[in-house]
Structure formats: C-alpha cells, structure tokens
Amino acid sequence: MKHLFYKGDLDQPTLILLHGTGGDETSMLSIAKRLNPHASVLSLRGDVNENGALRFFQRLSEGQYDVVDLEKRRERLRIFLEEAAQSYQFKLDEAVLVGFSNGANMAIALLLEDDSLLKIGVLMAPMYAIDTSHLRQKKAKTRVFLSLGSADPIVPLDESYKVISEFEKRDAVLQVYWVRGHEVTAASLEAAKKWLASQMLLMRSDG
C-alpha cells in the first residue's frame, strides 16, 4: 500500500493518517503536525479510484457503502498495518488512527472490528451508515475523539449521532466536539491535540 513514514521521538505515539475522498498520503501531514509534532507518522494512500478521487473503499452512491468492498479492504488494511508495525517498530495498540471523512469511516471499521488491536482514534466528519449487529465485542478500552458537524452538508445530523451511538453502546470512551460543516477547524484540532495528550498521559500512568 502506498504510504509515507516519518520517525518521531521514541516516547511518542505513531499517528496513522487516513485521508478523505480526493486526498492522498500528503493531505493530512499538516494535521499530524498540529496534533503532535513529535509523533511518528504513517500516512496512507487510499487504493480506490472513484472518477479520479482516491478513497479507502468503494461506495454505491453518496452515503451508500459497498459493504462487501469495505470489509475486504478493511481486512487488507489491517494486515498492512500489522506488517507496518513490525517493519517500523511501533505498537498498534498505542497507535492513533487519524481520519477525515472517508478515512474516518475506514478508521471506524478498524476500531469496531472484533479483536482489533487498534484502540485510539481521532475521527473528523465521519459517517458509518451500515449495519454493525454482527459485531459482538465491547470496546471499553477504546478511546475516540469525534469531531462532528452540526450542519454538515454531507453527513446528516442523525448519521453523526449514529456514529456516537456505535461507540457508546460498546462502552468506548468518547470525547465529542461539534463544528458546523464537513470540515477540520483550528479549534477542533486544538481540542483534539489536548485530548490526545491527555490520553498519552493516561497510557503511561496505566503502564
């Protein structure tokens, strides 16, 4: 899978960047720098081409996912991340999935997966309009920062609340931050940065 990797300080987490539709492996590097300039960064390129726009899984139409393709590519991405963790020497259970829009949706698939090693996410403008009743495990050790739009022109408000529900009903630890549109703002990034720093402190104290 096409990607970029930058090694950060040894005591800092690895940020796994998943861009939105039309982005690439360079699109979210500035976001990573805002969240933690000392972190390692693994930035991925989606391998689905939708009329020239890169994505992480196919869709049938706006807001209607190709669930079979999503599952296939989620599994492929999981295997890639396990191999990357070995190659670049970082721990998946301490890595942070940072996703925007389509990338955030793929991050949800990875976090909710039963037996997932991934447990931390910063998800911006996500939507997860699929049935998840086949997933059985609680996610009490999963911690997620959600940035959602109160008037998002792409994600209806009820779909934003569905994302919250997907994590809450599995007992995940959530921090919800509301913006207006389908966007990443300076204020939301600052809130995510503070939240992420607090999570790293908790991990060290637990260790």
Residue, then its C-alpha position, 0 to 999 in steps of 0.5 A: m500500500k502506498h504510504l509515507f513514514y516519518k520517525g518521531d521521538l521514541d516516547q511518542p505515539t505513531l499517528i496513522l493518517l487516513h485521508g478523505t475522498g480526493g486526498d492522498e498520503t500528503s493531505m493530512l501531514s499538516i494535521a499530524k503536525r498540529l496534533n503532535p509534532h513529535a509523533s511518528v507518522l504513517s500516512l496512507r494512500g487510499d487504493v480506490n479510484e472513484n472518477g479520479a478521487l482516491r478513497f479507502f473503499q468503494r461506495l454505491s452512491e453518496g452515503q451508500y457503502d459497498v459493504v462487501d468492498l469495505e470489509k475486504r479492504r478493511e481486512r487488507l488494511r489491517i494486515f498492512l498495518e500489522e506488517a507496518a508495525q513490525s517493519y517500523q517498530f511501533k505498537l498498534d495498540e498505542a497507535v492513533l488512527v487519524g481520519f477525515s471523512n472517508g478515512a474516518n469511516m475506514a478508521i471506524a471499521l478498524l476500531l469496531e472490528d472484533d479483536s482489533l488491536l487498534k484502540i485510539g482514534v481521532l475521527m473528523a466528519p465521519m459517517y458509518a451508515i451500515d449495519t454493525s449487529h454482527l459485531r459482538q465485542k465491547k470496546a471499553k478500552t477504546r478511546v475516540f475523539l469525534s469531531l462532528g458537524s452540526a450542519d454538515p452538508i454531507v453527513p446528516l445530523d442523525e448519521s453523526y449521532k449514529v456514529i456516537s451511538e456505535f461507540e457508546k453502546r460498546d462502552a468506548v470512551l468518547q470525547v465529542y466536539w461539534v463544528r458546523g460543516h464537513e470540515v477540520t477547524a483550528a479549534s477542533l484540532e486544538a481540542a483534539k491535540k489536548w485530548l490526545a495528550s491527555q490520553m498519552l498521559l493516561m497510557r503511561s500512568d496505566g503502564 
